[in-house]
Amino acid sequence: MPQQITDVDLLRDYLKGVVDRADHHAQDVNEVALAIAGGVLWRKDNDPLEIMVREGEMKNVLWFKVAGKRYALSYNHDTGEVELRQGTTQGSVVASFSNTMTNKIVRQIFAAL
């Protein structure tokens, strides 16, 4: 069930959880996660961010809109990358992120949304 992020403290708690989990289980994305967060905040519409909450815990899924189009960010366990998808976690893949990407590439991806 999505939960809206309506304040900076909740966003910080969400990002802390994502980075902490990545440090333990997804070390190929633990650094790029912060660049992705910056890209989302830079490009998102005024609509609130949404995060997946299951059994009271925040999970590694984030939804946001750019120019009215909805996007989902989630971790793909098979590829070890964070995927940016159109609409839902099952939508078309727009981009995949890992620590091998430069900030310049991350910026280009978000600029193109």
Residue pairs with C-beta under 8 A, 6 or more apart in sequence:
1 52
1 53
1 54
2 50
2 51
2 52
2 53
2 63
3 50
3 51
3 52
3 53
3 58
4 48
4 49
4 50
5 11
5 14
5 48
5 49
5 50
5 51
6 48
11 49
13 58
14 51
14 58
14 62
15 33
15 34
15 37
17 58
18 33
18 60
19 30
19 33
19 34
21 60
22 29
22 30
22 33
22 75
23 30
26 75
26 80
27 99
28 80
28 81
28 98
28 99
28 100
29 75
29 80
29 81
29 82
29 97
29 98
29 99
30 99
31 99
32 82
32 97
32 98
32 99
32 101
32 106
33 82
35 97
35 101
35 103
35 106
35 107
36 73
36 82
36 97
36 106
38 106
39 106
39 107
39 109
39 110
40 49
40 62
40 64
40 73
40 110
42 110
43 66
43 110
43 111
43 113
44 64
44 65
44 66
45 64
45 65
45 66
45 67
45 68
47 64
47 65
49 62
49 63
49 64
50 62
50 63
50 64
51 58
51 59
51 61
51 62
51 63
52 58
52 59
52 60
52 61
52 62
53 59
60 74
60 75
61 72
61 73
61 74
61 89
62 72
62 73
62 74
63 70
63 71
63 72
63 73
64 70
64 71
64 73
65 71
66 113
67 113
69 86
69 87
69 113
70 86
70 87
70 88
71 84
71 85
71 86
71 87
71 94
71 113
72 84
72 85
72 86
72 87
72 88
72 89
72 91
73 82
73 83
73 84
73 85
74 82
74 83
74 85
74 89
75 81
75 82
75 83
76 82
76 83
76 96
79 96
80 98
81 96
81 97
81 98
82 96
82 97
82 98
83 93
83 95
83 96
83 97
84 93
84 94
84 95
84 96
84 97
84 109
85 91
85 92
85 93
85 94
86 92
86 94
94 109
94 113
95 109
97 106
97 109
